[in-house]
């Protein structure tokens, strides 16, 4: 089998023009499968491998605490290898045909709970000066609207409608949506615009700008948010997307309809929003375990 793997890797290199990284990865995965056969089924040749044997390999990988993602990557290499063997006539049947890999587990997104978020906003209480006010409003706007970093970057003054109390957001594939904002948020926004116009020359037309009046850049926003979220030592991740997760989780934990949250987030399908129901369920379990006398 080792000779066939070497031949296959050369095929990937010279005929398929795969990257060196892919070559190394596939070679390692296939060698691992070959080693499994030698250790457990030394008399089984490449033509005798069936789907039951491959399932045994999957079980052994899972028992070694390998993640579903890693197992699926190895199965992908094996699937490609057997397609090659079938085409070159080395085997007459593909044992990978009925193999289904383990489901990848979706990690629960990191989020900030409401009490911690209130502390953060209190810590960054509105101060005099353009930059301090801008940073505070940026954090709060992420949290109360759930918009993406790119959407916040693209906000312009004309997108804010004080009469209808909404912000128009341009999302992925230039899809636009309206997000309602509170009177308090609008009051802060108006205050910021006044200070910004007094202290900067806004040549860009964008809502959030640097002190020189130019548009902000993505890493600057990331740095501002990260610095603010560092106040929560238990938080596993710190990024603008964490505040988006916090918005969605907070809405669902407080009884919002999942379809409404989907529209506010600008998701194209409900499946993308459903991950936050898992987060909500984890919160419910914590409440149950803490409150129920028999938990």
Order of alpha helices (4+ residues) and beta strands (2+ residues): alpha-alpha-alpha-alpha-alpha-alpha-alpha-beta-beta-beta-alpha-alpha-alpha-alpha-alpha
